[in-house]
Amino acid sequence: MTPTSVAAVGRLWPPRALTDGEAPDARFTLANERTFLAWIRTALGLVAAAVGLEAFAPHVVPEAVRTPLVVTLLLVAAGLAGYAFRRWLAVEGALRTRRELRGSPATVALSAVIVAAGIVLALAIALT
């Protein structure tokens, strides 16, 4: 890395969300971290489901259904991992500056994706 890029990283990390305000009670910080890890576990579960579907169901689920479903699960998993980090950072910043915490619309979206994937997979299996 060049000195310029090292300086740029130094300006980006730690972000203001981790330096503004005052340190919250450690219990809240640890709870926020546990929530982040739960989102990451969910993303890993979606990756595992996609890999399992692709590896073990080629003769059960038609490729026309399997491939888009696998790709969708992988994209949702990648997006969820990125969202988890952003949410962790936002909550940490809110805790440090004593701002109100807002609910997460991602919970509804994630539930909808999983329900839709389950229905598509059940239909694909039932119709073959």
N, CA, C and O atoms as CSV, one atom per row, in Angstrom:
chain,resi,resn,atom,element,x,y,z
A,1,MET,N,N,0.832,-1.179,0.000
A,1,MET,CA,C,0.000,0.000,0.000
A,1,MET,C,C,0.877,1.242,0.000
A,1,MET,O,O,1.914,1.292,0.661
A,2,THR,N,N,0.455,2.206,-0.726
A,2,THR,CA,C,1.198,3.456,-0.765
A,2,THR,C,C,0.874,4.277,0.477
A,2,THR,O,O,-0.156,4.050,1.112
A,3,PRO,N,N,1.733,5.224,0.834
A,3,PRO,CA,C,1.451,6.066,2.009
A,3,PRO,C,C,0.115,6.797,1.890
A,3,PRO,O,O,-0.564,7.022,2.892
A,4,THR,N,N,-0.261,7.166,0.671
A,4,THR,CA,C,-1.530,7.867,0.491
A,4,THR,C,C,-2.700,6.958,0.839
A,4,THR,O,O,-3.640,7.383,1.511
A,5,SER,N,N,-2.648,5.695,0.381
A,5,SER,CA,C,-3.753,4.786,0.667
A,5,SER,C,C,-3.797,4.412,2.151
A,5,SER,O,O,-4.878,4.194,2.699
A,6,VAL,N,N,-2.638,4.335,2.802
A,6,VAL,CA,C,-2.603,4.062,4.236
A,6,VAL,C,C,-3.251,5.221,4.982
A,6,VAL,O,O,-4.014,5.001,5.922
A,7,ALA,N,N,-2.958,6.436,4.579
A,7,ALA,CA,C,-3.567,7.599,5.221
A,7,ALA,C,C,-5.074,7.602,5.001
A,7,ALA,O,O,-5.829,7.979,5.897
A,8,ALA,N,N,-5.521,7.184,3.809
A,8,ALA,CA,C,-6.957,7.147,3.533
A,8,ALA,C,C,-7.648,6.137,4.440
A,8,ALA,O,O,-8.736,6.407,4.949
A,9,VAL,N,N,-7.033,4.982,4.649
A,9,VAL,CA,C,-7.621,3.975,5.543
A,9,VAL,C,C,-7.658,4.525,6.958
A,9,VAL,O,O,-8.631,4.299,7.677
A,10,GLY,N,N,-6.640,5.230,7.367
A,10,GLY,CA,C,-6.602,5.821,8.696
A,10,GLY,C,C,-7.732,6.809,8.918
A,10,GLY,O,O,-8.202,6.969,10.044
A,11,ARG,N,N,-8.181,7.483,7.843
A,11,ARG,CA,C,-9.304,8.425,7.967
A,11,ARG,C,C,-10.638,7.692,7.991
A,11,ARG,O,O,-11.624,8.236,8.488
A,12,LEU,N,N,-10.692,6.473,7.467
A,12,LEU,CA,C,-11.949,5.729,7.398
A,12,LEU,C,C,-12.190,4.850,8.618
A,12,LEU,O,O,-13.338,4.571,8.966
A,13,TRP,N,N,-11.120,4.415,9.265
A,13,TRP,CA,C,-11.299,3.519,10.403
A,13,TRP,C,C,-10.533,4.007,11.599
A,13,TRP,O,O,-9.354,4.317,11.425
A,14,PRO,N,N,-11.049,4.106,12.754
A,14,PRO,CA,C,-12.416,3.736,13.084
A,14,PRO,C,C,-13.400,4.800,12.616
A,14,PRO,O,O,-13.087,5.991,12.637
A,15,PRO,N,N,-14.585,4.376,12.193
A,15,PRO,CA,C,-15.589,5.333,11.736
A,15,PRO,C,C,-16.108,6.173,12.900
A,15,PRO,O,O,-15.936,5.820,14.066
A,16,ARG,N,N,-16.737,7.276,12.562
A,16,ARG,CA,C,-17.247,8.194,13.590
A,16,ARG,C,C,-18.240,7.506,14.520
A,16,ARG,O,O,-18.340,7.862,15.694
A,17,ALA,N,N,-18.968,6.530,14.006
A,17,ALA,CA,C,-19.950,5.831,14.842
A,17,ALA,C,C,-19.293,5.152,16.036
A,17,ALA,O,O,-19.948,4.899,17.047
A,18,LEU,N,N,-18.001,4.857,15.924
A,18,LEU,CA,C,-17.297,4.191,17.020
A,18,LEU,C,C,-16.471,5.153,17.866
A,18,LEU,O,O,-15.864,4.740,18.855
A,19,THR,N,N,-16.442,6.424,17.492
A,19,THR,CA,C,-15.636,7.381,18.249
A,19,THR,C,C,-16.451,8.544,18.805
A,19,THR,O,O,-16.048,9.151,19.796
A,20,ASP,N,N,-17.588,8.867,18.191
A,20,ASP,CA,C,-18.422,9.966,18.690
A,20,ASP,C,C,-19.124,9.550,19.979
A,20,ASP,O,O,-19.307,8.363,20.248
A,21,GLY,N,N,-19.506,10.528,20.751
A,21,GLY,CA,C,-20.258,10.249,21.968
A,21,GLY,C,C,-19.394,9.577,23.018
A,21,GLY,O,O,-18.169,9.701,23.024
A,22,GLU,N,N,-20.072,8.859,23.910
A,22,GLU,CA,C,-19.336,8.175,24.973
A,22,GLU,C,C,-19.611,6.678,24.900
A,22,GLU,O,O,-20.647,6.249,24.393
A,23,ALA,N,N,-18.688,5.907,25.402
A,23,ALA,CA,C,-18.806,4.449,25.333
A,23,ALA,C,C,-20.045,3.991,26.093
A,23,ALA,O,O,-20.249,4.374,27.245
A,24,PRO,N,N,-20.874,3.170,25.446
A,24,PRO,CA,C,-22.057,2.667,26.140
A,24,PRO,C,C,-21.693,1.564,27.118
A,24,PRO,O,O,-20.563,1.076,27.139
A,25,ASP,N,N,-22.659,1.185,27.917
A,25,ASP,CA,C,-22.490,0.042,28.820
A,25,ASP,C,C,-22.062,-1.161,27.980
A,25,ASP,O,O,-22.618,-1.402,26.909
A,26,ALA,N,N,-21.094,-1.899,28.455
A,26,ALA,CA,C,-20.552,-3.033,27.704
A,26,ALA,C,C,-21.621,-4.065,27.367
A,26,ALA,O,O,-21.530,-4.735,26.339
A,27,ARG,N,N,-22.631,-4.201,28.219
A,27,ARG,CA,C,-23.697,-5.169,27.948
A,27,ARG,C,C,-24.422,-4.844,26.651
A,27,ARG,O,O,-24.796,-5.749,25.905
A,28,PHE,N,N,-24.623,-3.553,26.377
A,28,PHE,CA,C,-25.321,-3.153,25.157
A,28,PHE,C,C,-24.441,-3.373,23.928
A,28,PHE,O,O,-24.919,-3.801,22.878
A,29,THR,N,N,-23.160,-3.076,24.074
A,29,THR,CA,C,-22.233,-3.311,22.973
A,29,THR,C,C,-22.147,-4.802,22.650
A,29,THR,O,O,-22.134,-5.185,21.480
A,30,LEU,N,N,-22.090,-5.630,23.669
A,30,LEU,CA,C,-22.023,-7.071,23.445
A,30,LEU,C,C,-23.330,-7.611,22.866
A,30,LEU,O,O,-23.308,-8.523,22.040
A,31,ALA,N,N,-24.457,-7.063,23.287
A,31,ALA,CA,C,-25.745,-7.477,22.710
A,31,ALA,C,C,-25.801,-7.098,21.232
A,31,ALA,O,O,-26.303,-7.866,20.412
A,32,ASN,N,N,-25.292,-5.924,20.895
A,32,ASN,CA,C,-25.249,-5.496,19.496
A,32,ASN,C,C,-24.364,-6.438,18.689
A,32,ASN,O,O,-24.692,-6.785,17.554
A,33,GLU,N,N,-23.250,-6.849,19.270
A,33,GLU,CA,C,-22.356,-7.784,18.580
A,33,GLU,C,C,-23.016,-9.150,18.390
A,33,GLU,O,O,-22.855,-9.773,17.341
A,34,ARG,N,N,-23.750,-9.615,19.385
A,34,ARG,CA,C,-24.451,-10.895,19.251
A,34,ARG,C,C,-25.498,-10.827,18.138
A,34,ARG,O,O,-25.685,-11.789,17.393
A,35,THR,N,N,-26.169,-9.697,18.034
A,35,THR,CA,C,-27.149,-9.532,16.967
A,35,THR,C,C,-26.457,-9.556,15.606
A,35,THR,O,O,-26.944,-10.191,14.671
A,36,PHE,N,N,-25.329,-8.868,15.496
A,36,PHE,CA,C,-24.545,-8.893,14.262
A,36,PHE,C,C,-24.173,-10.334,13.896
A,36,PHE,O,O,-24.314,-10.749,12.745
A,37,LEU,N,N,-23.704,-11.079,14.879
A,37,LEU,CA,C,-23.301,-12.471,14.617
A,37,LEU,C,C,-24.495,-13.338,14.229
A,37,LEU,O,O,-24.340,-14.278,13.448
A,38,ALA,N,N,-25.672,-13.045,14.752
A,38,ALA,CA,C,-26.874,-13.790,14.359
A,38,ALA,C,C,-27.205,-13.536,12.892
A,38,ALA,O,O,-27.582,-14.459,12.170
A,39,TRP,N,N,-27.065,-12.280,12.448
A,39,TRP,CA,C,-27.286,-11.968,11.031
A,39,TRP,C,C,-26.260,-12.701,10.168
A,39,TRP,O,O,-26.598,-13.216,9.102
A,40,ILE,N,N,-25.017,-12.748,10.624
A,40,ILE,CA,C,-23.963,-13.442,9.868
A,40,ILE,C,C,-24.253,-14.944,9.816
A,40,ILE,O,O,-24.068,-15.569,8.772
A,41,ARG,N,N,-24.704,-15.526,10.922
A,41,ARG,CA,C,-25.076,-16.951,10.905
A,41,ARG,C,C,-26.205,-17.214,9.921
A,41,ARG,O,O,-26.211,-18.237,9.237
A,42,THR,N,N,-27.154,-16.299,9.848
A,42,THR,CA,C,-28.250,-16.458,8.895
A,42,THR,C,C,-27.714,-16.415,7.468
A,42,THR,O,O,-28.127,-17.209,6.623
A,43,ALA,N,N,-26.801,-15.495,7.201
A,43,ALA,CA,C,-26.203,-15.405,5.866
A,43,ALA,C,C,-25.442,-16.693,5.536
A,43,ALA,O,O,-25.533,-17.199,4.418
A,44,LEU,N,N,-24.700,-17.215,6.499
A,44,LEU,CA,C,-23.980,-18.473,6.272
A,44,LEU,C,C,-24.947,-19.629,6.056
A,44,LEU,O,O,-24.672,-20.526,5.259
A,45,GLY,N,N,-26.069,-19.617,6.754
A,45,GLY,CA,C,-27.083,-20.650,6.553
A,45,GLY,C,C,-27.656,-20.600,5.144
A,45,GLY,O,O,-27.910,-21.642,4.539
A,46,LEU,N,N,-27.862,-19.384,4.614
A,46,LEU,CA,C,-28.338,-19.251,3.239
A,46,LEU,C,C,-27.298,-19.755,2.241
A,46,LEU,O,O,-27.649,-20.380,1.239
A,47,VAL,N,N,-26.034,-19.489,2.507
A,47,VAL,CA,C,-24.965,-20.004,1.643
A,47,VAL,C,C,-24.961,-21.530,1.695
A,47,VAL,O,O,-24.855,-22.185,0.658
A,48,ALA,N,N,-25.076,-22.099,2.892
A,48,ALA,CA,C,-25.097,-23.552,3.033
A,48,ALA,C,C,-26.297,-24.159,2.304
A,48,ALA,O,O,-26.179,-25.210,1.672
A,49,ALA,N,N,-27.450,-23.492,2.394
A,49,ALA,CA,C,-28.638,-23.985,1.691
A,49,ALA,C,C,-28.415,-23.964,0.179
A,49,ALA,O,O,-28.787,-24.905,-0.523
A,50,ALA,N,N,-27.814,-22.896,-0.312
A,50,ALA,CA,C,-27.550,-22.787,-1.753
A,50,ALA,C,C,-26.569,-23.865,-2.207
A,50,ALA,O,O,-26.779,-24.500,-3.240
A,51,VAL,N,N,-25.509,-24.069,-1.447
A,51,VAL,CA,C,-24.516,-25.083,-1.802
A,51,VAL,C,C,-25.144,-26.478,-1.745
A,51,VAL,O,O,-24.925,-27.301,-2.634
A,52,GLY,N,N,-25.917,-26.734,-0.702
A,52,GLY,CA,C,-26.573,-28.030,-0.581
A,52,GLY,C,C,-27.555,-28.287,-1.708
A,52,GLY,O,O,-27.627,-29.395,-2.238
A,53,LEU,N,N,-28.304,-27.271,-2.069
A,53,LEU,CA,C,-29.268,-27.398,-3.162
A,53,LEU,C,C,-28.555,-27.710,-4.476
A,53,LEU,O,O,-28.991,-28.566,-5.246
A,54,GLU,N,N,-27.479,-27.019,-4.713
A,54,GLU,CA,C,-26.737,-27.231,-5.959
A,54,GLU,C,C,-26.013,-28.572,-5.964
A,54,GLU,O,O,-25.963,-29.247,-6.992
A,55,ALA,N,N,-25.453,-28.960,-4.824
A,55,ALA,CA,C,-24.651,-30.186,-4.781
A,55,ALA,C,C,-25.485,-31.457,-4.671
A,55,ALA,O,O,-25.139,-32.482,-5.257
A,56,PHE,N,N,-26.578,-31.392,-3.924
A,56,PHE,CA,C,-27.290,-32.630,-3.605
A,56,PHE,C,C,-28.666,-32.774,-4.239
A,56,PHE,O,O,-29.315,-33.806,-4.067
A,57,ALA,N,N,-29.122,-31.763,-4.966
A,57,ALA,CA,C,-30.474,-31.856,-5.527
A,57,ALA,C,C,-30.538,-31.758,-7.047
A,57,ALA,O,O,-31.587,-31.391,-7.576
A,58,PRO,N,N,-29.465,-32.068,-7.773
A,58,PRO,CA,C,-29.565,-31.900,-9.227
A,58,PRO,C,C,-30.571,-32.850,-9.874
A,58,PRO,O,O,-31.095,-32.547,-10.946
A,59,HIS,N,N,-30.852,-33.994,-9.247
A,59,HIS,CA,C,-31.802,-34.951,-9.836
A,59,HIS,C,C,-33.209,-34.788,-9.254
A,59,HIS,O,O,-34.153,-35.433,-9.710
A,60,VAL,N,N,-33.340,-33.924,-8.249
A,60,VAL,CA,C,-34.634,-33.743,-7.599
A,60,VAL,C,C,-35.312,-32.464,-8.067
A,60,VAL,O,O,-36.519,-32.441,-8.305
A,61,VAL,N,N,-34.523,-31.398,-8.196
A,61,VAL,CA,C,-35.065,-30.097,-8.581
A,61,VAL,C,C,-34.563,-29.769,-9.987
A,61,VAL,O,O,-33.361,-29.828,-10.246
A,62,PRO,N,N,-35.475,-29.425,-10.890
A,62,PRO,CA,C,-35.036,-29.089,-12.250
A,62,PRO,C,C,-34.071,-27.908,-12.265
A,62,PRO,O,O,-34.184,-26.982,-11.461
A,63,GLU,N,N,-33.128,-27.959,-13.186
A,63,GLU,CA,C,-32.104,-26.909,-13.266
A,63,GLU,C,C,-32.706,-25.529,-13.482
A,63,GLU,O,O,-32.178,-24.539,-12.975
A,64,ALA,N,N,-33.799,-25.448,-14.225
A,64,ALA,CA,C,-34.438,-24.154,-14.490
A,64,ALA,C,C,-34.952,-23.497,-13.213
A,64,ALA,O,O,-35.078,-22.274,-13.155
A,65,VAL,N,N,-35.244,-24.282,-12.211
A,65,VAL,CA,C,-35.682,-23.757,-10.917
A,65,VAL,C,C,-34.490,-23.644,-9.969
A,65,VAL,O,O,-34.353,-22.657,-9.247
A,66,ARG,N,N,-33.626,-24.670,-9.979
A,66,ARG,CA,C,-32.518,-24.753,-9.032
A,66,ARG,C,C,-31.520,-23.609,-9.195
A,66,ARG,O,O,-31.138,-22.977,-8.209
A,67,THR,N,N,-31.101,-23.341,-10.413
A,67,THR,CA,C,-30.060,-22.328,-10.631
A,67,THR,C,C,-30.504,-20.934,-10.191
A,67,THR,O,O,-29.764,-20.281,-9.455
A,68,PRO,N,N,-31.684,-20.443,-10.609
A,68,PRO,CA,C,-32.092,-19.114,-10.114
A,68,PRO,C,C,-32.275,-19.077,-8.592
A,68,PRO,O,O,-31.985,-18.067,-7.951
A,69,LEU,N,N,-32.750,-20.173,-8.030
A,69,LEU,CA,C,-32.932,-20.219,-6.578
A,69,LEU,C,C,-31.587,-20.167,-5.860
A,69,LEU,O,O,-31.439,-19.452,-4.868
A,70,VAL,N,N,-30.619,-20.912,-6.351
A,70,VAL,CA,C,-29.277,-20.905,-5.749
A,70,VAL,C,C,-28.652,-19.519,-5.865
A,70,VAL,O,O,-28.096,-19.005,-4.894
A,71,VAL,N,N,-28.739,-18.919,-7.034
A,71,VAL,CA,C,-28.166,-17.583,-7.237
A,71,VAL,C,C,-28.850,-16.568,-6.317
A,71,VAL,O,O,-28.186,-15.724,-5.715
A,72,THR,N,N,-30.169,-16.653,-6.215
A,72,THR,CA,C,-30.903,-15.729,-5.341
A,72,THR,C,C,-30.469,-15.893,-3.887
A,72,THR,O,O,-30.238,-14.903,-3.193
A,73,LEU,N,N,-30.358,-17.128,-3.429
A,73,LEU,CA,C,-29.930,-17.366,-2.047
A,73,LEU,C,C,-28.523,-16.818,-1.791
A,73,LEU,O,O,-28.259,-16.238,-0.737
A,74,LEU,N,N,-27.625,-17.006,-2.759
A,74,LEU,CA,C,-26.259,-16.497,-2.593
A,74,LEU,C,C,-26.223,-14.972,-2.588
A,74,LEU,O,O,-25.490,-14.373,-1.801
A,75,LEU,N,N,-27.002,-14.344,-3.454
A,75,LEU,CA,C,-27.036,-12.875,-3.484
A,75,LEU,C,C,-27.654,-12.301,-2.213
A,75,LEU,O,O,-27.178,-11.299,-1.680
A,76,VAL,N,N,-28.708,-12.938,-1.735
A,76,VAL,CA,C,-29.327,-12.485,-0.484
A,76,VAL,C,C,-28.342,-12.656,0.673
A,76,VAL,O,O,-28.253,-11.790,1.543
A,77,ALA,N,N,-27.608,-13.759,0.688
A,77,ALA,CA,C,-26.617,-13.988,1.742
A,77,ALA,C,C,-25.528,-12.919,1.722
A,77,ALA,O,O,-25.138,-12.406,2.770
A,78,ALA,N,N,-25.042,-12.585,0.535
A,78,ALA,CA,C,-24.004,-11.551,0.430
A,78,ALA,C,C,-24.543,-10.191,0.877
A,78,ALA,O,O,-23.880,-9.460,1.612
A,79,GLY,N,N,-25.739,-9.869,0.429
A,79,GLY,CA,C,-26.352,-8.604,0.834
A,79,GLY,C,C,-26.609,-8.555,2.325
A,79,GLY,O,O,-26.432,-7.512,2.954
A,80,LEU,N,N,-27.022,-9.665,2.890
A,80,LEU,CA,C,-27.303,-9.726,4.314
A,80,LEU,C,C,-26.047,-9.532,5.150
A,80,LEU,O,O,-26.082,-8.869,6.187
A,81,ALA,N,N,-24.946,-10.105,4.704
A,81,ALA,CA,C,-23.683,-9.920,5.433
A,81,ALA,C,C,-23.262,-8.449,5.425
A,81,ALA,O,O,-22.812,-7.923,6.443
A,82,GLY,N,N,-23.408,-7.791,4.278
A,82,GLY,CA,C,-23.098,-6.361,4.217
A,82,GLY,C,C,-24.045,-5.537,5.071
A,82,GLY,O,O,-23.625,-4.608,5.761
A,83,TYR,N,N,-25.334,-5.883,5.020
A,83,TYR,CA,C,-26.326,-5.175,5.829
A,83,TYR,C,C,-26.029,-5.355,7.314
A,83,TYR,O,O,-26.171,-4.413,8.092
A,84,ALA,N,N,-25.617,-6.557,7.713
A,84,ALA,CA,C,-25.332,-6.830,9.124
A,84,ALA,C,C,-24.253,-5.894,9.653
A,84,ALA,O,O,-24.361,-5.378,10.766
A,85,PHE,N,N,-23.218,-5.678,8.855
A,85,PHE,CA,C,-22.147,-4.787,9.294
A,85,PHE,C,C,-22.648,-3.352,9.407
A,85,PHE,O,O,-22.379,-2.671,10.397
A,86,ARG,N,N,-23.376,-2.896,8.394
A,86,ARG,CA,C,-23.901,-1.522,8.430
A,86,ARG,C,C,-24.834,-1.317,9.609
A,86,ARG,O,O,-24.794,-0.277,10.267
A,87,ARG,N,N,-25.678,-2.311,9.878
A,87,ARG,CA,C,-26.620,-2.217,11.002
A,87,ARG,C,C,-25.864,-2.207,12.328
A,87,ARG,O,O,-26.192,-1.430,13.224
A,88,TRP,N,N,-24.856,-3.066,12.456
A,88,TRP,CA,C,-24.052,-3.084,13.683
A,88,TRP,C,C,-23.440,-1.712,13.942
A,88,TRP,O,O,-23.474,-1.199,15.061
A,89,LEU,N,N,-22.880,-1.130,12.887
A,89,LEU,CA,C,-22.246,0.176,13.009
A,89,LEU,C,C,-23.266,1.249,13.381
A,89,LEU,O,O,-22.990,2.090,14.236
A,90,ALA,N,N,-24.430,1.230,12.756
A,90,ALA,CA,C,-25.470,2.229,13.043
A,90,ALA,C,C,-25.972,2.105,14.481
A,90,ALA,O,O,-26.172,3.112,15.161
A,91,VAL,N,N,-26.172,0.885,14.934
A,91,VAL,CA,C,-26.648,0.685,16.307
A,91,VAL,C,C,-25.575,1.117,17.293
A,91,VAL,O,O,-25.880,1.747,18.306
A,92,GLU,N,N,-24.336,0.788,17.011
A,92,GLU,CA,C,-23.248,1.195,17.909
A,92,GLU,C,C,-23.175,2.720,17.995
A,92,GLU,O,O,-22.994,3.279,19.077
A,93,GLY,N,N,-23.318,3.383,16.849
A,93,GLY,CA,C,-23.324,4.845,16.855
A,93,GLY,C,C,-24.493,5.410,17.641
A,93,GLY,O,O,-24.336,6.386,18.375
A,94,ALA,N,N,-25.667,4.803,17.494
A,94,ALA,CA,C,-26.843,5.261,18.234
A,94,ALA,C,C,-26.654,5.055,19.740
A,94,ALA,O,O,-27.049,5.903,20.540
A,95,LEU,N,N,-26.055,3.937,20.120
A,95,LEU,CA,C,-25.799,3.694,21.537
A,95,LEU,C,C,-24.838,4.725,22.114
A,95,LEU,O,O,-25.026,5.210,23.230
A,96,ARG,N,N,-23.808,5.053,21.343
A,96,ARG,CA,C,-22.793,5.998,21.832
A,96,ARG,C,C,-23.336,7.416,21.956
A,96,ARG,O,O,-22.906,8.169,22.831
A,97,THR,N,N,-24.268,7.785,21.098
A,97,THR,CA,C,-24.802,9.163,21.113
A,97,THR,C,C,-26.208,9.236,21.705
A,97,THR,O,O,-26.857,10.282,21.661
A,98,ARG,N,N,-26.665,8.127,22.254
A,98,ARG,CA,C,-27.966,8.046,22.933
A,98,ARG,C,C,-29.125,8.444,22.021
A,98,ARG,O,O,-30.052,9.138,22.439
A,99,ARG,N,N,-29.053,7.993,20.772
A,99,ARG,CA,C,-30.161,8.207,19.835
A,99,ARG,C,C,-31.103,7.012,19.890
A,99,ARG,O,O,-30.729,5.922,20.323
A,100,GLU,N,N,-32.332,7.242,19.443
A,100,GLU,CA,C,-33.323,6.176,19.415
A,100,GLU,C,C,-32.943,5.129,18.365
A,100,GLU,O,O,-32.455,5.464,17.285
A,101,LEU,N,N,-33.172,3.871,18.698
A,101,LEU,CA,C,-32.906,2.787,17.758
A,101,LEU,C,C,-34.168,2.522,16.952
A,101,LEU,O,O,-35.267,2.442,17.500
A,102,ARG,N,N,-33.994,2.387,15.647
A,102,ARG,CA,C,-35.133,2.112,14.774
A,102,ARG,C,C,-35.177,0.620,14.463
A,102,ARG,O,O,-34.166,-0.078,14.530
A,103,GLY,N,N,-36.368,0.152,14.123
A,103,GLY,CA,C,-36.532,-1.237,13.723
A,103,GLY,C,C,-35.849,-1.497,12.387
A,103,GLY,O,O,-35.422,-0.571,11.698
A,104,SER,N,N,-35.758,-2.750,12.045
A,104,SER,CA,C,-35.063,-3.124,10.822
A,104,SER,C,C,-36.038,-3.677,9.792
A,104,SER,O,O,-36.688,-4.690,10.047
A,105,PRO,N,N,-36.153,-3.028,8.628
A,105,PRO,CA,C,-37.023,-3.562,7.579
A,105,PRO,C,C,-36.448,-4.844,6.962
A,105,PRO,O,O,-37.158,-5.568,6.264
A,106,ALA,N,N,-35.190,-5.120,7.212
A,106,ALA,CA,C,-34.557,-6.311,6.639
A,106,ALA,C,C,-35.166,-7.589,7.201
A,106,ALA,O,O,-35.130,-8.624,6.537
A,107,THR,N,N,-35.720,-7.542,8.398
A,107,THR,CA,C,-36.307,-8.755,8.966
A,107,THR,C,C,-37.503,-9.216,8.138
A,107,THR,O,O,-37.673,-10.411,7.897
A,108,VAL,N,N,-38.323,-8.274,7.708
A,108,VAL,CA,C,-39.486,-8.621,6.883
A,108,VAL,C,C,-39.017,-9.108,5.512
A,108,VAL,O,O,-39.515,-10.112,5.004
A,109,ALA,N,N,-38.065,-8.401,4.916
A,109,ALA,CA,C,-37.568,-8.785,3.592
A,109,ALA,C,C,-36.910,-10.164,3.627
A,109,ALA,O,O,-37.131,-10.982,2.734
A,110,LEU,N,N,-36.108,-10.421,4.648
A,110,LEU,CA,C,-35.442,-11.713,4.757
A,110,LEU,C,C,-36.463,-12.836,4.944
A,110,LEU,O,O,-36.347,-13.898,4.331
A,111,SER,N,N,-37.451,-12.599,5.782
A,111,SER,CA,C,-38.503,-13.600,5.976
A,111,SER,C,C,-39.230,-13.885,4.671
A,111,SER,O,O,-39.516,-15.041,4.360
A,112,ALA,N,N,-39.530,-12.845,3.908
A,112,ALA,CA,C,-40.227,-13.018,2.636
A,112,ALA,C,C,-39.391,-13.833,1.654
A,112,ALA,O,O,-39.926,-14.698,0.960
A,113,VAL,N,N,-38.094,-13.569,1.587
A,113,VAL,CA,C,-37.219,-14.311,0.676
A,113,VAL,C,C,-37.170,-15.787,1.065
A,113,VAL,O,O,-37.240,-16.661,0.201
A,114,ILE,N,N,-37.050,-16.063,2.351
A,114,ILE,CA,C,-36.966,-17.453,2.792
A,114,ILE,C,C,-38.287,-18.185,2.548
A,114,ILE,O,O,-38.288,-19.339,2.119
A,115,VAL,N,N,-39.406,-17.518,2.822
A,115,VAL,CA,C,-40.711,-18.134,2.556
A,115,VAL,C,C,-40.873,-18.402,1.057
A,115,VAL,O,O,-41.302,-19.484,0.655
A,116,ALA,N,N,-40.528,-17.412,0.241
A,116,ALA,CA,C,-40.651,-17.578,-1.211
A,116,ALA,C,C,-39.756,-18.716,-1.711
A,116,ALA,O,O,-40.183,-19.525,-2.534
A,117,ALA,N,N,-38.531,-18.778,-1.219
A,117,ALA,CA,C,-37.622,-19.855,-1.641
A,117,ALA,C,C,-38.166,-21.216,-1.228
A,117,ALA,O,O,-38.076,-22.177,-1.991
A,118,GLY,N,N,-38.722,-21.303,-0.039
A,118,GLY,CA,C,-39.302,-22.559,0.416
A,118,GLY,C,C,-40.485,-22.991,-0.427
A,118,GLY,O,O,-40.621,-24.174,-0.741
A,119,ILE,N,N,-41.346,-22.049,-0.801
A,119,ILE,CA,C,-42.507,-22.365,-1.630
A,119,ILE,C,C,-42.059,-22.816,-3.017
A,119,ILE,O,O,-42.564,-23.807,-3.545
A,120,VAL,N,N,-41.112,-22.090,-3.606
A,120,VAL,CA,C,-40.621,-22.457,-4.946
A,120,VAL,C,C,-39.999,-23.847,-4.911
A,120,VAL,O,O,-40.242,-24.660,-5.802
A,121,LEU,N,N,-39.207,-24.119,-3.898
A,121,LEU,CA,C,-38.556,-25.418,-3.793
A,121,LEU,C,C,-39.584,-26.532,-3.559
A,121,LEU,O,O,-39.482,-27.604,-4.156
A,122,ALA,N,N,-40.557,-26.287,-2.707
A,122,ALA,CA,C,-41.592,-27.299,-2.447
A,122,ALA,C,C,-42.394,-27.583,-3.718
A,122,ALA,O,O,-42.680,-28.741,-4.024
A,123,LEU,N,N,-42.751,-26.544,-4.451
A,123,LEU,CA,C,-43.486,-26.740,-5.718
A,123,LEU,C,C,-42.643,-27.499,-6.738
A,123,LEU,O,O,-43.133,-28.388,-7.434
A,124,ALA,N,N,-41.362,-27.128,-6.813
A,124,ALA,CA,C,-40.482,-27.794,-7.784
A,124,ALA,C,C,-40.339,-29.276,-7.470
A,124,ALA,O,O,-40.324,-30.106,-8.379
A,125,ILE,N,N,-40.235,-29.608,-6.203
A,125,ILE,CA,C,-40.102,-31.013,-5.813
A,125,ILE,C,C,-41.420,-31.750,-6.031
A,125,ILE,O,O,-41.433,-32.880,-6.517
A,126,ALA,N,N,-42.526,-31.104,-5.669
A,126,ALA,CA,C,-43.830,-31.746,-5.800
A,126,ALA,C,C,-44.217,-32.001,-7.264
A,126,ALA,O,O,-44.900,-32.980,-7.566
A,127,LEU,N,N,-43.786,-31.134,-8.152
A,127,LEU,CA,C,-44.171,-31.239,-9.553
A,127,LEU,C,C,-43.218,-32.103,-10.376
A,127,LEU,O,O,-43.463,-32.308,-11.565
A,128,THR,N,N,-42.140,-32.614,-9.781
A,128,THR,CA,C,-41.232,-33.470,-10.549
A,128,THR,C,C,-41.467,-34.929,-10.254
A,128,THR,O,O,-40.788,-35.789,-10.815
